[in-house]
């Protein structure tokens, strides 16, 4: 039986209309460290767009720096098989080699000028499959193993892995997996199947709107992190993350619309993550805290 871990999503049966409700329900992470003010303000709003319930997430040029940049992100909360819920999206990975996961998410970007993203030191990340770093001994750098970035009019998917126990700038394997002209004001719908590995046993498959756009096997695709060294597994982040100060090159709000995320275990399949009748799974309905969700068709 495929398992969809507790995630977040909005449909007409979820009456979560403000930031406080989202935070108290465990649907997002800590407000003070992920770019939100305490009331949510303009940063994260529930909206109906193109018939979909979604989050509208905004970064303003005046936003303060939060962990090396401007950001408005949410971290989907999931449940482990033991019923333990944590903000870390895939807490039950916990650094184990060759754990396999499925992800599905959908976002839309309103049109904006991207030419400023050609300047050195600029970046704009819209989805991250991230990883908790080691603390003892500590990793020197901690990058998301898979990131969706906007670069000068292109949507770029990148991957960073490291076989060594301590990750530094010089020992990472950095790969560009996919690049295509960015399409504004249209929904992207991605499915990703990953076997996480810091040796040569990894794999990555990516679909965009049902079309497979990338496939590899026998690759290093994440950092060599371990629970024994203080790491706590992979997790997902969706929203906007850009460099500081963005006003050096851009002085307008940045906005993304996001419909949510589903995380599945190794028993899932593409047809379950993206069925012909998408309403069977997505947008996601209500979830029950502290338990797994089995896909019932």
N, C-alpha and C positions, 0 to 999 in steps of 0.2 A: 504494500500500500504506500503510495507516495504521500509525503507529508509536506504541507505548506506551513512553515513556521509563522507564528503570530507576527503580523506586519501592520502597516497602516494603510488606510485608503478611505475614501469618502464616497458614499452613495446616498440615496435619499433616505435610507434608514438610519444613518448615523447623524445625529444632531449635535455635532461638535462644531460650535460656531466661533469659539474664541481661543486664544492662546492658553489661558489658564486651564480650560477643559482638556486641551491636548496634553499639557504638561502633567496634570494630575492623573490622567489616564495612562501615563507611561508611554505615550505614542511618540514623544520627542525627547531629546536629551536635555541636559542642563541649560537653562536659558542664558545664564551669564557667560557661558563659554562657547556658545554657538551662534552669537550674532543677533540674538533677539533682545528687545527690551522687555521689561516685566509684563507689560500688557499686550505685547505683540505689535501694537501700533500699525504702521503701514507695512511692516516687514513680512508678515505671514497672514494671509487672508484666505478664507474659504470662499470660492467663487464658482459660479456655473459658467463654463465656457464651451462653446460648440456642443452643448448638450451633455458635457461631462462635469461632474463635481470634481474640483481640483483645488490645490493650493496655488495661490499667487504669491511668489516670494520675491522680495525687492531688496536690492542693495543701493543705498544712497551715497553720493559722493562725500557727504558729511559724516558718514558712519565712523565710529572709532575703530582702531585696529583691534582685531581679535585673533590671537594665534597666527601672527605673521601676515594678516591680510584683512580685507573686508569680507564678511561672509554672512549669509542667511541660509542656513542648512537645517535639515531635520535628519535625525538618526532613527531609522525604523527600529522599533523595539520588537524583539522576538522571544520565543520561549524555547528552552532546551527540552530534551526528552525527560529530564528529571523534574520538569515543571518550574525551573528557576528562570525568572524573567530578569533581563538586564538590558541596559541601553546598548551594549555591544551587540551588533546585529546578528552575529553568528557565534554566540558565546560557546556553543558546544564544539566548535572547531578547536579552540584552545591550543592552537599551535601544532596540531597533529599533521604529519605528512600525509599527502594524498587524500585528503578529505574532498569530496565532490559536492558542489552546490549548483543550484539553478537560480537565476534571477530574472524577473521581468519588471520593466518600468517604462513609463511613457512621459515625455515632456514636450513642451512647445516654447519656442523663443520668439517674442515679437521682434520686428526688424529694428536693428540699430547699426551704427557705424562700427565696423570691426578693424579698420585700418590701423588704429592705435595699438592693436595687439601684435604689430610687427616690431615694436620697440623692445630693446633688451630689458629683461627683468619684468616683463608684463606677462600675465596669464589670466585665463578665465576658465575655471573648471565648473561643470554643471552636474556631474554625477561621479561619485568615487566609490569603488570597492576597496576599502582601506584595510589597514592592519595595525593592531596594537603593537608598539615596539617593545623590545627587550629593555629591561631596566638595570640588570646586574649580570654581566657587564652591559652597559647601556649602548644601544645603537646611536651612532653619531647623527645619522639622518633617518627619517621615517617618511617614506613616500607611499602613496596609494598604489598597490600592485596594478590596478586597472583604473584609468581615469578617462573621462570624456571631457575634452577641452575644445574651446573655440580659438582658432588661430587664423587670423587674417582672412576671414570669409570661409573657412573650412571647419568641418567637424572632424576632430582627430581623436582616435582611441589609442591610448598608449599603455604599455605594460612595463613594470620594473620588478626585477627579481634579484636575489642575492643568495649565493650558496654559503657564504661565510657567516659565522655566528654573530659577528659585530658588523653591522652595515655602515659603510662610509661612502663618501662620494665616488671614490675610485674603484670600488669593487662591485658596483651594480651592473646588471645587464639591462639596458634600456632599449625597448623596441617600439616602433610605431606599427600598430596592427592594421589600422584603417584610416583612410583620409578621403573625404568627399566634400564637394561644395555644400556649404550650409544652406539649408532651406528654411526661410523664416515663415512664421505664421502657419505652420503645418505640424501636426502631431508626429513625433518619432515614437515608435514602439519597438523596444529592444528586448530580446531574450538572450541571456548569456549562460552557457554551461561551462563550469570551470572545475577541473581537478587541481586543487592548490598543491603546489610542490616547489620546494627549494632545491630539488635534485633534478634529474632528467625524466621524472615520471609525470610531469604535469600535462594538462591539455586545456585548450580554450576553444570554444565554438561560440560564434556570435551571429545572431539573425537580426535583421532590420526589416520590420513589416513583412515577416514570414520568409524573407530571402536570406539565405546564408551568405554572409559577407566575409567571414574569416574562420579558419580552422587550422589548429596546429596540435601536434602531440610531441612528447619527449622534450619538454622545455622547462626551464626554470622560470616560474611565473610569480613568485612571491618571496618575501624575505625569510631567512632562516631564523624564525622566532620560536620561542618555547615557553610554555607555562612555567617550567622550572627556572627560567631566567626572568620571570616577571611579566611576560606577555599574556594577553587575554583574547587572542583570536582575531578573526576578521570581523569587519562590520561595514555597513553601507552608509553613505551620506549622500543626500540629494538636495540640490539647491544651487546657490551661487557662491563661489569662492574666487576672489580676485586679489591682485597685489595691492600693497599699500605704499604710498597714497595713490589711489586711482586718479585723483585730480591732476596728477602730473600730465596725464594724457587724455582724460575723459571726464566730463563734468555733468553727465546726465544719469538718471536712475537706470539701473540694470534690472531686468525683470525676467522671470521664468515661471511658466505654469507647469505643475507636476501632478500627475494623476495617482501616484503611489508606487508601491513596490511589493512584489511577492517573492519570497525566498523559499526554495524547495530543496529537499534532500536528494541523495544519490538515486533514489528510486523513482524520481520524477522523469518525465519525458517532455519533448517539445510539444506534443499534442496535448498534454495536460496543462502545460504552462500557457499555451496559445491555442485553445480549442477552436474549432470552426465557428462555434457559437460562443463568442467571447464573453457574453453575459453570464456564462456558467461559472466563470472564475473572476472576471475583471470588468468593471471596478470591484474592489474587494468589499465584501459585506462585513457586518460586525464580527468581532473576534472575542474569544473568551480568555481573559488573563489567566496565566499560569498553566495553560494546557496547549498541546499541539492541535493543529487543525488537519484532519485527514480529508483529502479530496474525495468527495462523494459523487462527482459527476454533475 
